[in-house]
Amino acid sequence: MDLRIFTEPQQGASYDTLLAVAKAAEDLGFDAFYRSDHYLRMGPGDGLPGPTDAWITLAGLARETRRIRLGTLMTAGTFRLPGVLAVQVAQVDQMSGGRVELGLGAGWFEEEHRAYGIPFPKEKFGRLEEQLEIVTGLWATETGQTFSFDGTYYQLTDSPALPKPAQAKVPILVGGHGARRTPRLAARYADEFNIPFASLEDSEKQFGRVGEAARAAGREPGDLVYSNALVVCVGKNDAEVARRASAIGREVAELKANGLAGSPAEVVDKIGRYAAIGSSRIYLQVLDLEDLEHLELISSRIQPQLG
């Protein structure tokens, strides 16, 4: 089971804070550092110091880390034109020496689009499908050849399809709860399928749908990595769990029901139940980015038990 650190910087975090978390995650042996792609805080609070851009952040971290993989969960398709996104991700992959992964979603938070003057189209899923085809098509185009695309939403003519990522294949993540179109997109384009904040039962059902879609697309279900994103709140004792829950404005019982919360033993047990239904990677949503002792506890008391 891979454990990855997943942050939500729109809730209020500077680049320096994210750098400290990424370096701690790297030093403590976590597999990857991921971040959301949002420009507006969710819920109460002032959001200070304000949002940071996902790909600018990852570009900086690419030069200031050495081992840990870097990615988005998920880049909003509404924020960037697909040709530009392909250039950005390829460049950051080069800057990192080949450690970047791209989670790409349709975009959903209408309020942040209004707040920053970003168009919020009615038909987002069709755009996402074309974006996935364009980004992967640009990267797959052989050097010296050109890439053209004539879609409903995007048109590219004789693109040189440069630059190329450092990796031969940048891993693509597709995710979500949709029962029909989401599994089909994952089967066609994804290396990894992620379901965020889902129960064991819902995760198992969705993994099954993706596996069936993979077979229909001529792939083996096992060709994809299956992963979950879950909020994490661990403590050595009940008081520490309660303190960490209070710091993020959540109740312990709710966190235990909907995430990974409690003692290290409780969290290891629940992770084991996700592994039993096919999940091999968990993105730990860490909401208090100042609490690096939390990461140390997970590293020392949970990671060694996961094999």
Backbone bond lengths (Angstrom), bond angles and torsions (degrees), N, CA, C in turn:
res aa  C-N    CA-C-N  psi(-1)  N-CA   C-N-CA  omega(-1)  CA-C   N-CA-C  phi
1 M - - - 1.460 - - 1.529 109.39 -
2 D 1.315 116.63 119.72 1.459 121.36 174.58 1.525 109.29 -83.80
3 L 1.311 116.92 135.54 1.457 121.71 171.95 1.522 109.56 -110.17
4 R 1.317 115.56 128.26 1.456 122.06 -178.70 1.525 109.37 -123.06
5 I 1.309 116.51 146.19 1.457 121.60 179.02 1.526 108.53 -92.62
6 F 1.327 115.11 129.15 1.456 122.84 -175.83 1.525 109.02 -125.13
7 T 1.328 117.17 121.26 1.457 122.31 -174.11 1.526 111.22 -113.53
8 E 1.328 115.21 158.65 1.464 122.96 179.36 1.533 108.39 -124.71
9 P 1.342 118.38 74.17 1.466 120.90 -171.70 1.522 115.24 -64.36
10 Q 1.340 117.62 -20.53 1.459 118.90 179.03 1.531 111.53 -63.38
11 Q 1.320 117.40 -16.58 1.456 120.38 178.56 1.530 111.40 -75.83
12 G 1.335 116.51 -9.52 1.457 120.80 177.33 1.510 112.17 126.55
13 A 1.338 117.14 91.26 1.463 121.06 179.46 1.518 109.46 -160.11
14 S 1.310 116.34 136.78 1.460 121.51 175.46 1.526 109.71 -86.14
15 Y 1.333 115.80 169.12 1.459 119.30 174.97 1.525 110.62 -60.78
16 D 1.332 117.47 -39.58 1.463 120.25 -178.48 1.529 111.20 -62.05
17 T 1.323 116.70 -37.47 1.460 119.90 176.88 1.522 110.68 -65.17
18 L 1.334 116.33 -44.72 1.463 120.03 179.08 1.522 111.10 -63.56
19 L 1.321 116.84 -38.33 1.463 120.36 177.61 1.523 110.80 -62.06
20 A 1.327 116.52 -42.36 1.469 119.83 179.57 1.523 110.76 -62.55
21 V 1.337 117.09 -40.98 1.463 120.44 179.49 1.527 110.50 -67.52
22 A 1.343 116.59 -43.32 1.462 120.18 -179.17 1.528 111.09 -63.08
23 K 1.326 116.87 -42.02 1.465 119.84 179.59 1.522 110.91 -67.47
24 A 1.335 116.42 -39.49 1.463 119.20 177.24 1.524 110.24 -63.90
25 A 1.332 116.64 -43.16 1.467 120.33 179.07 1.518 110.74 -60.59
26 E 1.322 117.05 -40.59 1.461 121.09 178.75 1.522 110.72 -65.52
27 D 1.334 116.71 -48.24 1.464 121.07 -178.30 1.529 112.13 -63.89
28 L 1.335 116.64 -30.52 1.462 120.98 -175.88 1.527 113.42 -89.95
29 G 1.335 116.46 2.54 1.453 119.76 172.41 1.511 116.49 89.16
30 F 1.339 117.73 11.92 1.459 118.83 175.77 1.523 110.09 -70.02
31 D 1.320 115.58 154.86 1.464 121.20 -172.86 1.519 113.03 -75.92
32 A 1.347 117.13 -33.70 1.465 119.54 -174.07 1.520 110.44 -158.88
33 F 1.331 114.16 159.25 1.464 122.82 171.01 1.522 107.23 -117.22
34 Y 1.302 115.48 121.41 1.466 121.48 179.23 1.521 109.57 -120.70
35 R 1.321 115.23 157.30 1.447 119.45 174.21 1.527 110.08 -140.37
36 S 1.313 114.96 157.84 1.457 120.88 174.68 1.523 108.95 -74.39
37 D 1.328 115.37 172.02 1.463 122.04 177.73 1.520 107.48 -127.22
38 H 1.330 115.47 81.63 1.460 121.48 -179.33 1.525 109.78 -137.57
39 Y 1.324 114.79 155.46 1.463 121.26 -179.56 1.528 113.06 -116.98
40 L 1.325 117.84 1.30 1.457 120.15 -176.73 1.519 109.89 -140.24
41 R 1.331 114.68 134.92 1.459 121.11 178.01 1.523 110.71 -60.95
42 M 1.312 116.20 145.76 1.454 121.78 174.60 1.524 108.82 -107.51
43 G 1.313 117.14 130.66 1.450 120.67 -179.17 1.512 111.71 88.38
44 P 1.340 116.78 -176.24 1.468 120.77 -176.35 1.524 112.25 -68.95
45 G 1.326 114.61 160.62 1.462 120.66 178.82 1.506 111.22 119.13
46 D 1.335 116.08 163.50 1.463 120.28 -175.64 1.525 113.38 -89.63
47 G 1.335 117.61 -11.29 1.460 119.99 178.38 1.508 115.19 72.15
48 L 1.335 117.63 6.84 1.467 119.61 -178.98 1.532 110.27 -63.15
49 P 1.317 118.38 143.52 1.467 128.69 7.83 1.525 115.22 -85.17
50 G 1.323 118.03 9.35 1.456 120.87 -178.74 1.512 111.25 109.19
51 P 1.324 116.51 170.72 1.465 120.15 -174.98 1.521 112.41 -73.81
52 T 1.313 114.65 158.97 1.462 122.24 170.07 1.522 107.55 -121.26
53 D 1.319 116.50 147.81 1.460 120.57 -179.62 1.532 109.95 -78.58
54 A 1.318 115.58 135.91 1.462 119.85 -173.97 1.524 112.12 -60.18
55 W 1.324 117.57 -50.54 1.456 118.49 -172.41 1.519 113.19 -79.70
56 I 1.324 118.20 -24.57 1.468 119.75 170.64 1.527 108.90 -68.19
57 T 1.320 116.91 -43.08 1.462 120.81 176.42 1.525 111.22 -57.85
58 L 1.329 117.02 -48.67 1.462 119.84 -176.79 1.523 111.79 -67.19
59 A 1.330 116.47 -31.02 1.473 118.99 175.42 1.524 110.67 -62.95
60 G 1.341 116.23 -43.62 1.456 119.02 177.09 1.512 111.86 -63.61
61 L 1.321 116.77 -45.48 1.463 120.24 -179.20 1.524 111.89 -65.78
62 A 1.325 116.58 -28.62 1.465 120.18 178.29 1.518 111.43 -59.27
63 R 1.331 116.16 -32.85 1.465 120.30 -177.85 1.527 112.55 -91.35
64 E 1.337 116.47 -13.26 1.469 119.12 -174.01 1.523 112.72 -113.59
65 T 1.326 116.75 5.94 1.456 122.23 172.18 1.521 107.88 -126.71
66 R 1.322 116.20 168.60 1.462 119.21 -174.93 1.523 113.51 -127.16
67 R 1.320 118.59 -32.61 1.464 121.15 -172.13 1.515 113.54 -117.13
68 I 1.295 116.69 -43.12 1.456 121.68 -168.23 1.524 111.37 -66.07
69 R 1.327 115.24 142.10 1.455 119.58 177.32 1.520 109.73 -79.58
70 L 1.340 115.53 155.52 1.462 121.81 -170.89 1.519 109.57 -131.62
71 G 1.338 116.78 136.61 1.464 117.45 -179.89 1.511 113.34 -166.63
72 T 1.328 114.31 -177.67 1.463 122.75 -179.17 1.521 110.34 -120.69
73 L 1.320 113.66 143.91 1.456 120.97 177.33 1.529 106.70 -137.36
74 M 1.298 120.13 87.17 1.450 129.16 -9.24 1.529 109.27 -118.91
75 T 1.331 117.31 151.85 1.457 119.82 167.97 1.526 108.53 -63.89
76 A 1.329 116.28 133.00 1.465 120.93 -179.69 1.523 109.87 -81.55
77 G 1.329 115.61 121.89 1.450 119.85 -179.73 1.517 113.16 -62.36
78 T 1.321 117.07 -23.70 1.459 120.48 179.68 1.524 112.81 -74.48
79 F 1.336 118.21 -15.88 1.455 120.49 -174.22 1.525 113.48 -83.41
80 R 1.338 117.78 -26.18 1.462 119.75 -170.15 1.518 110.97 -139.64
81 L 1.312 116.14 142.75 1.460 119.96 171.53 1.526 108.68 -68.57
82 P 1.322 118.87 143.04 1.464 120.12 -172.73 1.525 114.06 -62.44
83 G 1.335 117.91 -36.65 1.458 119.04 178.19 1.514 111.67 -64.58
84 V 1.328 116.47 -41.34 1.463 121.20 177.77 1.521 110.45 -65.94
85 L 1.323 116.68 -42.28 1.464 119.94 178.73 1.517 111.07 -60.87
86 A 1.315 117.85 -40.48 1.468 120.97 178.78 1.522 110.93 -60.69
87 V 1.327 116.61 -40.23 1.464 120.79 177.46 1.528 110.27 -65.46
88 Q 1.329 116.68 -47.36 1.462 120.89 -178.08 1.520 111.72 -59.02
89 V 1.320 116.30 -50.23 1.463 119.89 -176.25 1.529 110.67 -66.21
90 A 1.327 117.33 -40.70 1.463 120.17 178.34 1.520 110.77 -61.48
91 Q 1.328 116.91 -41.42 1.464 119.88 -180.00 1.525 111.53 -65.73
92 V 1.340 116.86 -44.74 1.460 119.19 179.43 1.528 110.39 -65.65
93 D 1.324 117.27 -33.96 1.461 119.46 176.25 1.523 110.66 -63.38
94 Q 1.328 116.85 -41.78 1.463 119.78 175.52 1.525 110.76 -62.19
95 M 1.335 116.52 -43.44 1.469 121.11 -178.49 1.525 111.81 -62.93
96 S 1.328 116.70 -28.34 1.463 120.78 -178.00 1.520 113.36 -92.30
97 G 1.326 117.06 -6.66 1.458 119.71 -174.79 1.517 112.60 76.29
98 G 1.353 116.18 25.30 1.465 119.73 175.71 1.502 114.74 90.74
99 R 1.348 117.78 44.35 1.470 120.96 -177.22 1.526 113.17 -121.56
100 V 1.324 117.63 14.98 1.464 120.78 -172.92 1.524 111.57 -97.83
101 E 1.333 115.57 146.39 1.455 123.02 173.07 1.525 107.59 -132.05
102 L 1.322 116.54 147.62 1.461 121.26 -176.03 1.519 111.13 -116.99
103 G 1.327 115.82 110.59 1.454 120.65 167.17 1.515 107.64 -92.75
104 L 1.314 116.94 124.33 1.468 120.97 -175.50 1.517 109.82 -126.59
105 G 1.342 115.42 124.70 1.452 121.47 179.04 1.517 111.30 -127.52
106 A 1.318 115.20 176.22 1.465 120.37 -173.04 1.518 113.02 -76.28
107 G 1.340 118.38 -23.73 1.457 121.14 -171.39 1.514 109.40 88.12
108 W 1.345 117.25 137.27 1.458 118.62 -172.34 1.529 115.09 -144.91
109 F 1.327 118.34 -20.67 1.468 121.96 -169.47 1.528 109.10 -88.39
110 E 1.331 115.79 90.21 1.465 120.44 -172.79 1.527 112.50 -61.16
111 E 1.322 117.27 -35.89 1.460 120.31 -176.16 1.523 112.39 -61.16
112 E 1.342 117.16 -38.52 1.466 118.24 -179.70 1.525 111.32 -70.81
113 H 1.313 117.47 -29.20 1.459 120.20 175.33 1.526 110.12 -64.97
114 R 1.320 116.64 -43.93 1.469 119.67 177.91 1.519 110.86 -64.52
115 A 1.324 116.63 -39.08 1.463 120.73 -175.93 1.528 112.20 -64.91
116 Y 1.337 116.96 -32.59 1.465 120.03 -176.07 1.528 113.36 -115.97
117 G 1.325 116.51 15.50 1.464 119.89 173.71 1.516 114.11 67.69
118 I 1.335 116.63 33.17 1.461 121.60 179.73 1.524 108.63 -98.44
119 P 1.320 118.83 126.48 1.472 119.31 178.24 1.525 111.47 -56.69
120 F 1.325 115.40 140.75 1.459 121.60 179.88 1.524 107.95 -122.25
121 P 1.329 117.40 85.52 1.464 120.49 -173.83 1.517 112.24 -67.70
122 K 1.300 115.60 151.91 1.463 120.99 179.41 1.524 110.38 -67.66
123 E 1.324 116.63 -45.84 1.463 120.90 -178.45 1.523 109.07 -94.25
124 K 1.328 116.01 98.78 1.459 120.13 -177.26 1.518 112.09 -100.49
125 F 1.330 117.96 -32.18 1.456 119.91 -174.71 1.525 111.32 -68.73
126 G 1.318 117.15 -41.29 1.458 119.89 176.77 1.516 111.74 -62.10
127 R 1.325 115.93 -37.48 1.469 120.31 176.17 1.521 110.99 -64.29
128 L 1.338 116.19 -42.13 1.462 119.85 179.20 1.518 110.82 -60.02
129 E 1.316 117.43 -42.93 1.459 120.06 179.98 1.523 110.81 -61.09
130 E 1.328 117.33 -42.72 1.467 119.71 178.08 1.531 110.64 -67.42
131 Q 1.318 117.40 -37.68 1.466 120.37 178.04 1.520 111.51 -60.63
132 L 1.317 116.57 -45.03 1.459 120.04 178.80 1.524 111.12 -61.87
133 E 1.319 116.93 -41.54 1.459 119.87 179.09 1.521 111.48 -65.40
134 I 1.332 116.69 -38.50 1.466 120.32 -178.40 1.519 111.12 -71.35
135 V 1.323 116.67 -50.12 1.466 119.35 -177.16 1.523 110.83 -60.18
136 T 1.330 117.46 -48.76 1.460 119.56 -179.98 1.526 111.07 -68.20
137 G 1.327 116.98 -33.84 1.463 120.06 178.79 1.512 112.72 -67.46
138 L 1.321 116.91 -40.40 1.470 120.38 177.47 1.523 110.85 -62.17
139 W 1.317 116.66 -45.59 1.465 119.42 -178.81 1.520 112.18 -67.58
140 A 1.331 117.23 -31.43 1.471 120.76 -177.03 1.522 112.75 -82.41
141 T 1.318 117.73 -13.94 1.461 120.67 -179.08 1.524 110.11 -67.27
142 E 1.312 117.03 129.91 1.461 120.41 -178.06 1.525 110.74 -66.30
143 T 1.312 115.59 144.58 1.456 121.03 178.22 1.527 109.70 -58.91
144 G 1.313 115.42 131.54 1.456 120.69 -176.76 1.519 113.16 97.74
145 Q 1.349 116.06 -14.26 1.456 121.63 176.09 1.536 109.35 -99.88
146 T 1.314 117.06 170.40 1.459 121.12 178.07 1.516 110.86 -120.67
147 F 1.312 115.43 161.39 1.461 122.76 -178.28 1.519 108.71 -124.23
148 S 1.317 116.48 130.14 1.465 122.14 175.45 1.526 108.58 -127.93
149 F 1.323 114.11 152.06 1.468 119.17 -178.30 1.518 108.32 -151.63
150 D 1.309 116.39 129.91 1.461 121.37 179.54 1.523 108.41 -124.02
151 G 1.337 115.44 89.56 1.451 120.43 -176.82 1.514 112.23 -108.25
152 T 1.302 114.42 -175.95 1.465 120.26 177.45 1.521 111.40 -71.57
153 Y 1.321 116.42 -34.53 1.461 120.89 -173.83 1.528 113.72 -111.25
154 Y 1.319 117.12 -26.77 1.459 121.02 -176.04 1.516 110.30 -133.93
155 Q 1.324 115.53 143.09 1.462 122.14 175.77 1.531 108.26 -132.64
156 L 1.332 115.78 129.33 1.458 122.10 174.90 1.523 107.61 -125.43
157 T 1.323 116.15 136.50 1.451 120.30 -177.84 1.521 110.19 -124.82
158 D 1.319 116.46 118.65 1.469 123.11 174.66 1.529 112.26 49.89
159 S 1.328 115.97 47.85 1.470 119.46 175.88 1.522 109.46 -71.02
160 P 1.331 118.00 135.06 1.473 119.36 175.01 1.525 112.34 -67.34
161 A 1.341 116.74 -10.05 1.474 121.76 176.11 1.521 112.12 57.85
162 L 1.302 115.13 44.49 1.456 122.63 179.01 1.530 108.56 -125.10
163 P 1.341 117.30 154.84 1.454 129.60 -0.07 1.531 111.87 -81.42
164 K 1.314 115.44 168.19 1.450 120.78 175.88 1.538 109.98 -96.12
165 P 1.323 118.33 144.67 1.461 120.80 173.41 1.524 110.86 -63.21
166 A 1.328 115.30 161.27 1.466 119.79 175.38 1.530 110.55 -69.37
167 Q 1.325 116.62 -35.93 1.460 120.98 178.35 1.526 110.06 -77.22
168 A 1.314 114.81 146.28 1.460 118.51 174.04 1.518 110.73 -63.00
169 K 1.332 116.78 -30.98 1.463 121.86 -179.83 1.525 108.81 -145.25
170 V 1.321 117.19 109.19 1.458 120.91 173.66 1.528 108.57 -71.61
171 P 1.324 119.26 122.89 1.460 119.64 178.60 1.524 111.77 -61.00
172 I 1.322 115.87 134.40 1.458 123.24 179.02 1.526 108.91 -108.72
173 L 1.335 116.33 130.12 1.457 121.86 175.76 1.523 109.06 -109.29
174 V 1.308 115.38 132.36 1.458 122.79 170.18 1.516 106.35 -122.93
175 G 1.332 117.35 143.56 1.453 118.18 -177.79 1.502 113.26 -153.74
176 G 1.331 114.98 175.05 1.452 120.57 176.89 1.506 113.22 135.20
177 H 1.330 114.55 -178.00 1.457 121.95 -174.70 1.528 113.18 -105.37
178 G 1.322 117.91 -5.88 1.461 120.26 -176.62 1.512 112.21 -59.01
179 A 1.334 116.29 138.78 1.460 120.61 -172.35 1.515 114.00 -85.17
180 R 1.331 118.14 -18.85 1.466 118.74 -173.06 1.532 112.81 -124.36
181 R 1.306 116.97 -62.39 1.468 118.87 -174.34 1.523 112.73 -71.41
182 T 1.329 116.77 -36.68 1.472 119.55 -179.23 1.528 111.74 -62.80
183 P 1.350 119.80 -49.73 1.472 118.67 176.40 1.531 112.78 -58.64
184 R 1.325 117.06 -36.89 1.467 119.40 -179.97 1.525 111.15 -64.32
185 L 1.341 116.85 -43.09 1.469 119.69 178.05 1.523 111.19 -64.44
186 A 1.329 116.07 -42.39 1.465 119.29 178.95 1.515 110.81 -61.06
187 A 1.331 116.55 -42.94 1.460 120.43 -178.95 1.520 111.58 -62.41
188 R 1.313 116.97 -33.54 1.454 120.27 -176.26 1.527 112.73 -83.40
189 Y 1.343 117.20 -39.19 1.462 119.14 -168.57 1.524 115.35 -118.00
190 A 1.324 118.91 -21.28 1.457 120.30 -165.50 1.520 113.79 -91.05
191 D 1.320 114.67 148.86 1.458 122.88 166.33 1.523 110.18 -94.30
192 E 1.336 115.52 -21.61 1.457 121.22 -178.33 1.517 109.42 -142.46
193 F 1.335 115.43 139.64 1.460 120.39 173.89 1.515 108.40 -112.29
194 N 1.327 116.01 128.28 1.460 121.24 -178.16 1.523 110.30 -120.39
195 I 1.317 115.83 134.29 1.462 120.04 173.40 1.528 108.14 -116.60
196 P 1.331 117.25 121.21 1.460 119.59 -175.56 1.520 112.84 -90.58
197 F 1.334 115.42 136.45 1.455 123.14 168.16 1.527 111.95 53.02
198 A 1.320 115.05 50.08 1.466 121.61 -176.80 1.524 110.36 -118.22
199 S 1.315 114.99 150.09 1.459 121.04 176.48 1.523 110.29 -70.36
200 L 1.324 115.24 168.68 1.461 119.97 175.14 1.521 110.94 -58.27
201 E 1.330 115.87 -44.01 1.467 119.85 -177.20 1.533 111.20 -64.55
202 D 1.318 116.49 -46.75 1.467 119.68 -179.11 1.522 111.12 -67.13
203 S 1.325 116.60 -36.98 1.461 119.95 178.03 1.517 111.14 -62.88
204 E 1.313 116.19 -45.82 1.466 119.90 -178.77 1.525 111.07 -61.48
205 K 1.332 116.84 -42.84 1.468 120.41 178.24 1.522 111.10 -61.60
206 Q 1.333 116.16 -44.44 1.465 118.94 -176.74 1.525 111.56 -70.80
207 F 1.314 117.76 -38.18 1.462 119.63 175.35 1.531 109.94 -60.21
208 G 1.328 116.41 -39.14 1.459 119.62 178.18 1.518 111.80 -63.68
209 R 1.327 116.78 -41.69 1.468 119.93 178.69 1.533 110.80 -62.91
210 V 1.320 115.83 -41.16 1.466 119.00 179.64 1.520 110.53 -65.93
211 G 1.319 117.02 -40.63 1.459 119.92 177.32 1.519 112.28 -61.41
212 E 1.332 116.60 -41.88 1.470 120.31 177.13 1.526 110.67 -64.36
213 A 1.322 117.05 -40.79 1.467 120.27 178.38 1.517 111.05 -65.41
214 A 1.334 116.76 -35.54 1.459 120.10 177.68 1.531 110.48 -63.05
215 R 1.322 116.87 -44.64 1.469 119.51 177.94 1.516 111.12 -60.68
216 A 1.323 116.73 -42.09 1.464 120.92 179.63 1.522 111.40 -63.95
217 A 1.332 116.54 -27.39 1.468 121.31 180.00 1.523 112.16 -90.49
218 G 1.326 117.62 3.39 1.454 120.82 178.75 1.509 114.48 85.45
219 R 1.342 117.11 18.16 1.460 121.87 177.80 1.519 109.09 -113.81
220 E 1.311 116.35 160.14 1.445 121.33 171.58 1.532 109.23 -84.45
221 P 1.315 119.14 139.74 1.467 120.14 177.84 1.525 112.80 -53.08
222 G 1.324 116.33 -34.77 1.450 120.78 -179.76 1.517 114.69 -72.91
223 D 1.342 117.15 -3.53 1.460 119.81 175.88 1.526 111.57 -69.90
224 L 1.330 116.93 -19.58 1.452 121.43 -178.87 1.520 111.04 -103.35
225 V 1.329 115.02 149.01 1.461 121.57 167.69 1.528 107.23 -86.08
226 Y 1.329 117.06 138.18 1.462 122.09 178.20 1.526 108.39 -112.22
227 S 1.339 115.83 129.04 1.462 119.27 -173.40 1.520 111.90 -140.17
228 N 1.331 114.55 161.53 1.461 123.16 175.99 1.521 109.88 -123.19
229 A 1.321 115.94 152.87 1.460 122.32 167.41 1.518 107.06 -116.91
230 L 1.330 116.44 126.22 1.463 121.59 -175.15 1.527 109.84 -142.01
231 V 1.328 116.33 139.94 1.456 120.09 175.27 1.522 108.99 -65.30
232 V 1.342 115.64 145.49 1.460 119.95 -177.43 1.528 109.72 -124.52
233 C 1.329 114.76 140.05 1.471 121.21 178.12 1.526 107.63 -155.25
234 V 1.330 115.81 96.71 1.467 121.74 -173.08 1.527 109.16 -116.27
235 G 1.328 115.46 144.16 1.458 120.09 175.03 1.512 110.71 -144.92
236 K 1.327 115.38 155.06 1.465 119.86 178.84 1.525 111.39 -70.17
237 N 1.336 116.90 -22.42 1.452 122.05 178.57 1.520 108.89 -148.75
238 D 1.348 116.72 175.24 1.460 120.38 -176.38 1.522 112.12 -61.54
239 A 1.318 116.83 -37.96 1.468 120.04 -178.62 1.523 111.00 -64.06
240 E 1.319 116.36 -39.43 1.469 119.48 -179.79 1.520 110.94 -70.11
241 V 1.318 117.76 -38.02 1.466 120.93 175.52 1.522 109.64 -61.14
242 A 1.330 116.79 -46.45 1.465 121.09 -179.63 1.512 111.30 -62.34
243 R 1.326 117.19 -39.87 1.466 120.15 179.40 1.521 110.78 -64.05
244 R 1.305 116.77 -42.81 1.467 119.46 -179.20 1.530 110.89 -69.86
245 A 1.313 117.40 -36.22 1.462 119.94 176.96 1.525 110.29 -64.19
246 S 1.324 116.16 -44.55 1.465 120.25 179.74 1.521 111.58 -61.87
247 A 1.328 116.92 -36.53 1.469 121.04 -178.60 1.517 112.19 -63.90
248 I 1.323 117.94 -24.96 1.470 120.29 179.47 1.534 111.89 -108.47
249 G 1.346 115.86 10.71 1.450 120.26 175.14 1.513 114.71 70.84
250 R 1.338 117.42 33.51 1.462 121.38 -177.92 1.529 109.74 -125.95
251 E 1.322 115.34 162.10 1.455 122.07 176.91 1.529 109.63 -97.31
252 V 1.323 115.96 142.72 1.464 120.27 -177.21 1.521 111.53 -59.61
253 A 1.323 117.64 -45.15 1.469 120.31 -177.81 1.521 111.15 -61.63
254 E 1.323 116.60 -40.55 1.475 120.28 179.14 1.518 110.39 -66.23
255 L 1.321 117.13 -41.82 1.463 120.42 179.52 1.526 110.96 -64.18
256 K 1.327 117.13 -39.15 1.461 119.72 178.77 1.524 111.00 -66.72
257 A 1.327 116.10 -34.68 1.466 119.68 -179.57 1.517 111.88 -73.25
258 N 1.337 116.45 -38.51 1.468 120.54 -169.63 1.523 114.73 -110.71
259 G 1.314 117.68 -3.22 1.457 119.50 -177.26 1.511 111.83 -145.57
260 L 1.320 114.98 -151.89 1.456 122.47 177.37 1.519 107.21 -113.30
261 A 1.310 116.53 99.36 1.461 120.65 -173.74 1.513 110.57 -141.97
262 G 1.345 113.33 151.73 1.451 120.02 178.91 1.508 111.49 120.04
263 S 1.304 116.22 -152.48 1.460 121.88 178.85 1.524 109.85 -74.93
264 P 1.332 117.68 163.00 1.469 118.74 174.38 1.522 112.80 -53.69
265 A 1.330 117.42 -39.43 1.469 119.80 -179.49 1.523 111.25 -64.73
266 E 1.336 116.95 -41.20 1.465 120.10 178.16 1.525 111.31 -62.43
267 V 1.323 116.24 -42.24 1.465 120.41 -177.67 1.521 110.66 -70.09
268 V 1.323 117.84 -40.62 1.465 120.47 176.49 1.523 110.40 -59.69
269 D 1.326 116.58 -41.83 1.465 120.25 179.38 1.525 111.04 -62.21
270 K 1.328 117.52 -43.57 1.460 119.56 -178.11 1.523 111.23 -70.30
271 I 1.325 117.16 -38.45 1.464 119.87 175.62 1.532 109.32 -59.19
272 G 1.320 116.40 -40.08 1.459 120.09 178.12 1.514 112.69 -60.14
273 R 1.327 116.29 -34.77 1.466 119.47 178.16 1.523 111.30 -70.38
274 Y 1.319 117.25 -34.83 1.471 118.97 174.72 1.523 110.63 -68.97
275 A 1.326 116.46 -38.60 1.467 119.03 177.28 1.527 110.69 -61.28
276 A 1.314 116.90 -36.25 1.465 120.81 -177.08 1.523 112.72 -66.19
277 I 1.338 117.89 -22.72 1.474 119.36 179.38 1.531 111.35 -100.18
278 G 1.343 116.73 9.01 1.454 119.67 171.11 1.504 116.84 112.56
279 S 1.321 118.13 -1.09 1.462 120.75 178.49 1.526 109.49 -78.44
280 S 1.322 116.93 130.95 1.463 119.98 178.87 1.525 112.29 -119.77
281 R 1.331 116.56 6.89 1.465 120.68 -177.80 1.519 108.49 -154.10
282 I 1.317 116.52 132.11 1.464 119.87 178.49 1.522 109.63 -125.71
283 Y 1.316 114.58 129.87 1.460 122.64 174.96 1.522 107.04 -93.04
284 L 1.314 116.49 112.82 1.452 122.23 -177.50 1.525 108.59 -85.64
285 Q 1.330 116.32 109.61 1.460 120.10 179.83 1.526 107.99 -75.43
286 V 1.325 115.41 107.46 1.463 122.66 -179.35 1.526 107.32 -100.09
287 L 1.323 116.46 117.06 1.464 120.26 -173.22 1.527 113.43 -100.41
288 D 1.319 118.48 -24.88 1.461 121.19 175.11 1.522 107.91 -100.63
289 L 1.329 115.95 96.96 1.464 120.45 -172.29 1.526 112.92 -80.02
290 E 1.325 117.17 -6.60 1.468 120.04 176.60 1.531 111.53 -87.09
291 D 1.316 117.30 -14.29 1.461 122.44 -173.34 1.529 110.51 -93.13
292 L 1.326 116.36 74.60 1.463 119.94 -179.33 1.524 112.01 -71.06
293 E 1.338 117.67 -19.55 1.465 120.00 175.36 1.526 110.81 -64.06
294 H 1.321 116.45 -27.77 1.463 120.76 176.48 1.527 109.85 -61.34
295 L 1.334 116.20 -45.56 1.470 120.36 179.09 1.522 110.72 -64.06
296 E 1.327 116.50 -38.64 1.466 120.08 179.59 1.527 111.13 -63.56
297 L 1.327 116.04 -39.62 1.461 119.94 179.11 1.527 110.83 -64.58
298 I 1.325 116.93 -44.63 1.468 120.73 179.14 1.520 110.26 -62.56
299 S 1.335 115.53 -42.13 1.458 120.35 -179.49 1.517 112.17 -63.57
300 S 1.318 117.29 -43.38 1.460 120.44 -173.55 1.517 113.88 -84.46
301 R 1.348 117.48 -29.86 1.454 119.90 -172.24 1.531 115.03 -110.53
302 I 1.325 116.99 -15.59 1.460 119.55 -178.09 1.521 111.75 -114.02
303 Q 1.332 117.67 -49.91 1.461 119.45 -177.72 1.517 114.04 -54.13
304 P 1.336 119.67 -44.42 1.470 118.96 -177.50 1.529 113.56 -62.22
305 Q 1.325 118.44 -20.55 1.464 121.23 -177.95 1.516 113.86 -89.29
306 L 1.339 116.81 -2.82 1.448 119.87 -173.31 1.526 113.37 -96.25
307 G 1.308 116.93 -10.58 1.461 120.24 177.50 1.495 113.29 76.16
